[in-house]
Amino acid sequence: MLVQEPAPSRPKSPTPGPTADEIYAPPKADAPRPAPADSSPPDRPAAGAPWVASTYFGEGLPYSMVHQVAQELFTSFGASLSAIGHTALYGLAWNFKFTWSPLVDVYGTTRRWVVGAQILLGLALLALAEPAQRGELGHVAWGLVLVSVLAATQDIAVDGFYLEALPQKQQAALSGLRVGAFRAAMLVGKGGLVILAGVAGGWRWSFVAAAAMMLLLGGAHALLLPRPALAAAAAKKRFVEAFVSYFKQPGVALGLAFILTYRAGDAMMFAMGSPFLRDLGFGTAARGVVSGLAGTTCSIGGAMLGGMIIAKLGLERTLRPIAILQSLAILIYAWLAWARPGWTAVVASVLVEQVAAGIGTAALMVFLMRRCAGEYKASHFAVGSALMSLATTIAGTVSGDIAERIGFFWFFALAFLASIPGVVLSFFVPLTAPTAGGGDAAAAR
């Protein structure tokens, strides 16, 4: 149990990974939506760049509010470790968004869904500003349920709009911009808005600022987003085909086991990151700087480094060492809980672990792409990343209850043990494409 801190706080987050950086292919109709004619030259992606950056920033900000800021807010008001861990349940909206994704295809247009979801998200976040300031955690908790559903729906619409409005060459050319914009939003949320709560003496202005950004994005997109050609969208049959085909791939059992266990230890550790840093004496603003700005930057750098290493050496030579590195990095937190060193050592340890986590995330993203086959590559990536985030949600949810019972040192030691099955499976999981010519999914986050 944590002692209440004078000023409300903001979250140290589970590493991004995963969940949010998902690629989702909207279900296709029997008469599929035609991709825009690929007449533009491949070296001219600039036409779509502004709205790609703004829509994926809009996708990342509410994700950060639900997965990161909520954790910091609950920590700052002295909520129990169990309650803080249960904030991971907001991830269920992303885990199961595929169940209502056909609605986005069948009713209206993805453009209208993007604009509508962003405006509703702005209003929902604005309504939570005063309850968050007063520490009414029950009201905030239920309000964030609505925010999570709206945010997951926005993800479906944004990813679908991206696939409709851009020709394939530009989709690939702008995929890096998608990642950068999404992670920039996480820096704003996990870093900027948490620091704002710390220096402003409360969470009101953090929620007002987030609401204002979403409302501005919704208004700008209503005026400026392009209007791709519409097509018929009776999607159910092909949606089911895409979903079922994923589970018919060769080696799917080992693949699923690996996806579900690879980040289990990290998910446990990150779920307790904010309360642990507070236990070590870091206030709200300090956590925003260390785990928000600096930590997220190191995680992004680690992901870029991991991508370069994998690109140079191949997944076959790098997956096992990376899995081992990610697992051993969890012991850094166990050491911190045992030694309780000074701030310099804590900050250095957190940043080193974030780099390792970023490298681990890059390896998992490449593996997920290897499990994508045939005409349903993007849908397969959505299924795989949803399963990955489901494991993260489950591990994060139980973390608080466990940490309350056994203390931080033994909790992080247990998180290390939870990472071992993923390491073991990395030696056996098939790394080749599940079907001939089907493993090169492009444009991954």
C-alpha positions in Angstrom: 0.0 0.0 0.0 1.3 3.4 -0.9 1.2 6.5 1.2 -0.8 9.3 -0.4 1.3 11.9 -2.1 0.2 15.6 -2.0 -0.1 16.2 -5.6 -1.9 13.8 -8.0 0.2 11.9 -10.4 0.5 10.4 -13.8 1.5 7.0 -15.1 4.5 5.1 -15.8 3.3 2.8 -18.5 3.6 -0.6 -19.9 6.0 -0.4 -22.7 4.4 0.3 -25.8 4.3 -2.3 -27.4 2.6 -3.6 -28.2 -0.7 -3.3 -28.1 -1.2 0.0 -29.5 1.1 -0.1 -32.1 -1.0 -2.6 -33.9 -1.7 -2.7 -37.6 -5.3 -3.5 -38.3 -6.9 -4.3 -41.6 -10.5 -3.5 -41.7 -12.6 -6.5 -42.7 -13.0 -6.7 -46.5 -16.3 -7.0 -48.2 -17.1 -9.7 -50.8 -16.7 -6.8 -53.2 -13.6 -5.3 -51.4 -12.9 -1.7 -51.2 -10.8 -0.7 -54.1 -7.4 0.7 -53.2 -6.7 4.1 -54.6 -5.0 4.0 -58.0 -1.3 3.7 -57.4 -0.4 6.3 -59.9 1.7 8.5 -57.6 5.4 7.9 -57.7 6.8 5.9 -54.8 9.1 8.8 -53.8 6.2 11.2 -53.3 4.5 10.3 -50.0 4.4 13.9 -48.8 0.8 14.4 -49.9 -0.5 12.1 -47.2 2.1 12.9 -44.6 0.3 15.7 -42.6 -2.9 13.7 -42.0 -1.0 10.5 -41.4 0.9 12.2 -38.6 -2.1 13.9 -37.1 -4.4 10.8 -37.2 -1.8 8.6 -35.6 -1.0 11.2 -33.0 -4.7 11.2 -32.3 -4.6 7.4 -32.0 -1.7 7.4 -29.6 -2.8 10.1 -27.2 -5.9 8.4 -25.8 -4.0 5.1 -25.7 -1.5 6.9 -23.5 -4.2 8.4 -21.3 -5.8 5.0 -20.6 -2.6 2.9 -20.3 -0.1 5.3 -18.8 -1.7 8.4 -17.4 -4.4 6.4 -15.5 -1.7 4.4 -13.8 0.1 7.5 -12.7 -3.1 9.2 -11.5 -4.1 6.2 -9.4 -0.6 6.1 -8.0 -0.6 9.7 -7.1 -3.8 9.4 -5.0 -2.4 6.4 -3.0 -4.5 3.7 -4.6 -3.7 0.2 -3.6 -1.4 -1.8 -5.8 -4.3 -4.1 -6.6 -6.3 -1.1 -7.9 -3.3 0.2 -9.9 -2.8 -3.3 -11.5 -6.5 -3.5 -12.4 -6.0 -0.4 -14.7 -4.6 -3.0 -17.1 -8.1 -4.2 -17.7 -8.7 -1.1 -19.9 -6.6 -3.0 -22.5 -9.5 -5.4 -23.0 -11.1 -2.8 -25.4 -8.0 -3.2 -27.7 -7.8 -6.9 -27.2 -11.4 -7.4 -28.4 -11.9 -4.5 -30.8 -12.0 -7.0 -33.7 -15.4 -8.1 -32.5 -17.1 -4.8 -33.4 -14.7 -3.8 -36.2 -17.2 -4.8 -39.0 -19.5 -2.0 -37.8 -16.9 0.5 -39.0 -17.0 -1.0 -42.4 -20.7 -1.5 -42.7 -22.1 1.8 -41.3 -20.9 5.2 -42.5 -17.4 5.8 -43.7 -14.1 5.4 -41.9 -13.6 9.2 -42.3 -16.7 9.9 -40.3 -15.8 7.3 -37.6 -12.4 9.0 -37.2 -13.8 12.5 -36.8 -16.7 11.3 -34.6 -14.5 9.2 -32.3 -12.0 12.0 -31.8 -14.7 14.6 -30.9 -16.3 12.1 -28.5 -12.9 11.3 -26.9 -12.3 15.0 -26.4 -15.6 15.5 -24.6 -15.2 12.4 -22.5 -11.7 13.5 -21.4 -13.0 16.9 -20.6 -15.8 15.5 -18.4 -13.1 13.6 -16.4 -11.0 16.7 -15.6 -12.8 17.7 -12.4 -13.2 14.2 -11.0 -9.5 13.6 -11.7 -8.6 16.8 -9.9 -10.6 15.9 -6.8 -9.3 12.3 -6.8 -12.7 10.7 -7.4 -11.1 7.5 -8.6 -14.4 5.6 -8.9 -15.8 8.2 -11.4 -12.5 8.4 -13.2 -12.2 4.6 -13.5 -15.7 4.2 -15.0 -15.1 7.2 -17.3 -11.9 5.6 -18.6 -13.9 2.5 -19.6 -15.8 4.7 -22.1 -12.6 6.4 -23.2 -10.9 3.0 -23.8 -13.9 1.8 -26.0 -13.9 5.0 -28.0 -10.1 4.9 -28.4 -10.1 1.3 -29.6 -12.9 2.2 -32.1 -10.8 5.2 -33.3 -7.9 2.8 -33.9 -10.1 0.7 -36.2 -11.2 3.7 -38.1 -7.8 5.3 -38.4 -6.1 2.2 -39.6 -8.9 1.5 -42.0 -8.8 5.0 -43.4 -5.1 4.8 -43.9 -5.5 1.7 -46.0 -8.4 3.2 -48.0 -6.9 6.7 -48.6 -3.4 5.8 -49.7 -2.1 3.7 -52.5 0.1 0.7 -51.4 3.4 2.4 -52.2 2.6 5.3 -50.0 1.3 3.0 -47.3 4.7 1.5 -47.0 6.6 4.8 -47.4 4.6 6.4 -44.6 4.6 3.5 -42.2 7.6 4.9 -40.2 5.7 8.2 -39.9 2.8 6.3 -38.3 5.1 4.8 -35.7 6.8 8.2 -35.0 3.5 10.0 -34.6 2.0 7.4 -32.3 5.1 7.4 -30.1 5.2 11.2 -30.1 1.7 11.1 -28.6 2.9 8.7 -25.9 5.7 11.1 -25.1 3.2 13.9 -24.7 1.0 11.8 -22.5 3.4 9.8 -20.4 5.9 12.7 -20.2 4.3 16.0 -20.8 0.9 15.5 -19.2 2.3 13.8 -16.2 4.8 16.5 -15.6 2.0 19.1 -16.0 0.0 17.3 -13.3 3.0 17.4 -11.0 3.9 21.1 -11.5 0.2 22.3 -11.7 -0.7 20.7 -8.4 -3.4 18.4 -9.9 -4.7 16.5 -12.8 -7.4 19.0 -14.1 -5.2 20.7 -16.6 -3.7 17.4 -17.9 -7.1 16.2 -18.8 -8.2 19.6 -20.2 -5.0 19.7 -22.4 -5.6 16.1 -23.7 -9.3 17.0 -24.4 -8.4 20.1 -26.2 -5.9 18.3 -28.4 -8.5 15.6 -29.3 -11.2 18.2 -30.1 -8.8 20.2 -32.2 -7.8 17.1 -34.1 -11.4 16.2 -34.6 -12.3 19.6 -36.0 -9.3 19.8 -38.2 -9.9 16.3 -39.6 -13.5 17.1 -40.3 -12.3 19.9 -42.6 -9.1 18.6 -44.0 -9.1 14.8 -44.3 -9.3 13.5 -47.9 -12.5 11.7 -49.0 -11.5 8.3 -50.5 -13.9 6.7 -52.9 -16.6 4.6 -51.2 -17.2 0.9 -51.9 -19.7 -1.7 -50.8 -18.9 -3.2 -47.4 -20.7 -6.5 -46.6 -17.8 -7.7 -44.6 -18.7 -10.7 -42.4 -17.8 -13.6 -44.6 -14.3 -12.4 -45.5 -13.7 -11.2 -41.9 -14.4 -14.7 -40.6 -12.2 -16.2 -43.3 -9.3 -13.9 -42.3 -9.7 -14.7 -38.6 -10.0 -18.5 -39.0 -7.1 -18.7 -41.5 -4.7 -17.3 -38.9 -5.3 -20.3 -36.7 -4.9 -22.8 -39.6 -1.3 -21.9 -40.2 1.4 -24.5 -39.7 3.1 -24.3 -36.3 0.3 -22.1 -34.9 0.3 -23.8 -31.5 4.0 -23.0 -30.8 3.5 -19.5 -32.3 0.5 -18.7 -30.1 2.3 -20.0 -27.0 5.3 -17.8 -27.8 3.2 -14.7 -28.4 1.3 -15.2 -25.1 4.4 -15.7 -23.0 7.1 -13.6 -24.6 6.3 -10.4 -22.7 4.6 -11.8 -19.6 7.4 -10.8 -17.3 7.8 -7.4 -18.8 4.0 -6.8 -18.5 4.1 -7.7 -14.8 7.0 -5.4 -14.2 5.7 -2.4 -16.1 2.3 -2.6 -14.4 4.0 -1.9 -11.1 6.6 0.6 -12.4 4.8 3.8 -11.2 4.1 2.6 -7.7 7.6 1.2 -7.4 9.2 4.5 -8.4 7.0 6.3 -6.0 8.0 3.9 -3.3 11.6 4.9 -4.1 10.8 8.5 -3.5 9.9 9.8 -7.0 7.0 12.3 -7.1 4.6 12.8 -10.0 6.7 15.3 -12.0 9.9 13.2 -11.4 8.2 10.1 -12.7 7.0 12.0 -15.7 10.6 13.0 -16.5 12.3 9.7 -15.7 9.8 7.0 -16.9 7.9 9.3 -19.3 10.2 11.6 -21.3 13.5 9.8 -20.7 12.2 6.3 -20.4 9.9 6.4 -23.5 12.7 8.0 -25.5 15.1 5.2 -24.5 12.4 2.6 -25.4 12.0 4.2 -28.8 15.7 4.2 -29.3 15.9 0.6 -28.2 13.2 -0.4 -30.7 15.1 1.4 -33.5 18.3 -0.3 -32.5 16.6 -3.7 -32.3 15.1 -3.2 -35.8 18.5 -2.4 -37.2 20.2 -5.4 -35.6 17.4 -7.7 -36.8 17.6 -6.2 -40.3 21.3 -6.8 -40.4 21.6 -10.3 -38.8 18.1 -11.7 -39.3 15.5 -12.9 -36.8 16.8 -16.4 -36.8 20.2 -15.2 -35.3 18.8 -12.6 -33.0 15.5 -13.7 -31.5 17.0 -16.0 -28.8 19.7 -13.5 -27.6 17.1 -10.7 -27.5 14.6 -12.9 -25.6 17.4 -13.6 -23.0 18.4 -9.9 -22.8 14.8 -8.9 -22.2 14.4 -11.5 -19.5 17.6 -10.6 -17.7 16.8 -6.9 -17.7 13.9 -7.6 -15.4 16.4 -8.5 -12.7 17.5 -4.8 -12.7 14.2 -4.0 -11.0 14.6 -6.8 -8.5 18.1 -5.4 -7.7 16.6 -1.9 -7.2 14.0 -3.3 -4.9 16.7 -5.1 -2.8 19.4 -2.4 -2.8 17.3 0.7 -2.9 20.2 2.8 -4.2 20.3 6.6 -4.8 18.4 8.4 -7.5 21.3 8.3 -10.0 21.5 4.5 -10.0 17.7 4.2 -10.1 17.4 6.5 -13.2 20.3 4.8 -15.0 18.7 1.4 -14.2 15.3 2.4 -15.5 16.7 3.8 -18.7 18.9 0.7 -19.4 15.8 -1.5 -18.9 13.7 0.6 -21.2 16.3 0.2 -24.0 16.3 -3.6 -23.5 12.5 -3.6 -23.5 12.5 -1.6 -26.8 14.8 -4.1 -28.4 12.5 -6.9 -27.2 9.5 -5.2 -28.7 11.2 -4.9 -32.1 11.9 -8.6 -32.1 8.3 -9.4 -31.3 6.9 -7.1 -34.0 9.1 -8.8 -36.6 8.0 -12.3 -35.4 4.3 -11.2 -35.6 4.9 -10.1 -39.2 6.4 -13.6 -39.9 3.0 -15.1 -38.9 1.2 -13.1 -41.5 0.3 -15.0 -44.7 -1.5 -14.8 -48.0 -4.1 -12.2 -48.8 -4.9 -11.5 -45.1 -1.5 -10.2 -44.0 -2.7 -7.1 -42.2 -5.7 -8.9 -40.6 -3.3 -11.6 -39.4 -1.1 -8.9 -37.8 -4.1 -7.5 -36.1 -5.0 -10.9 -34.6 -1.5 -11.6 -33.5 -1.0 -8.2 -31.9 -4.4 -8.5 -30.2 -3.3 -11.9 -28.7 -0.1 -10.3 -27.5 -1.9 -7.4 -25.8 -4.3 -9.8 -24.2 -1.4 -11.5 -22.5 -0.2 -8.1 -21.4 -3.6 -7.2 -20.0 -3.9 -10.4 -18.0 -0.3 -10.2 -16.6 -0.8 -6.5 -15.7 -4.1 -7.1 -14.0 -2.8 -9.7 -11.5 0.4 -7.8 -10.8 -1.0 -5.5 -8.1 -2.5 -8.3 -6.1 0.7 -10.3 -6.2 2.9 -7.3 -5.3 0.7 -6.4 -2.3 1.2 -9.9 -0.9 4.9 -10.6 -1.5 6.5 -7.1 -1.8 8.4 -5.6 -4.6 11.6 -7.6 -4.5 9.9 -11.0 -4.7 7.4 -9.6 -7.2 10.1 -8.6 -9.6 11.9 -12.0 -9.0 8.6 -13.7 -10.0 8.3 -11.5 -13.0 11.7 -12.7 -14.1 10.5 -16.3 -13.7 7.4 -15.5 -15.7 9.6 -14.4 -18.6 11.5 -17.8 -18.8 8.8 -19.7 -20.8 9.1 -17.1 -23.6 12.8 -17.5 -23.6 12.5 -21.3 -23.8 10.0 -21.1 -26.6 12.2 -18.8 -28.6 14.5 -21.8 -29.2 11.7 -23.9 -30.7 9.1 -21.6 -32.3 9.2 -21.7 -36.1 10.6 -18.5 -37.6 10.0 -19.1 -41.3 6.9 -17.9 -43.1 3.8 -20.1 -42.3 3.1 -20.5 -46.0 5.2 -20.2 -49.1 5.8 -16.5 -49.8 3.5 -15.4 -47.1 5.7 -14.1 -44.3 6.7 -10.6 -45.5 4.0 -8.4 -44.1 4.9 -4.9 -44.9 4.3 -1.7 -43.0 4.5 -2.9 -39.5 4.6 -0.6 -36.5 
